[in-house]
Amino acid sequence: MAAPRLFAASSILSAVAVGTLLTGCSASVNVEKPELKMSAEKLANLVAEKLAATANQPKPNVTCPEDVPAKVGTTTRCKLTADDGTTLGVTATVSSVEGTKMNFDIQADETPTAAPS
């Protein structure tokens, strides 16, 4: 089961390297009103889903470092990690907030970072 995951993440990284994801994408999700923020885990899942859909590949392993408040312009850096340790930075920016719905612009970096040796 590990081999398909490695291939999928590597395929996404390769796709990014050749420009498939460089145009970025947008996503939106409803958040609970009392907290008016999105958890890091939920954002990572959203970013992974959007990158997978853009590259027409299985969902990659994405982590985001912090919860994101529902404030337009708020930016966080997430990280896509392939099974071989290669990483790719992804920027998620809150583009609009409509009630409890947060919309994001998602932009993958142009160049992946090789795994540490």
Buried (B, 14 or more C-beta within 10 A) or exposed (E): EEEEBEBBBBBBBBBBBEEBBEEBBEBEBEBEEEEBBBBBEBBBBBBBBBBBEBBEBBBBBBBBEEBBBBEEEBEBEBBBBBBEEBBBBBBBBBBBBEEBEBBBBBBBBEEBBEEEE
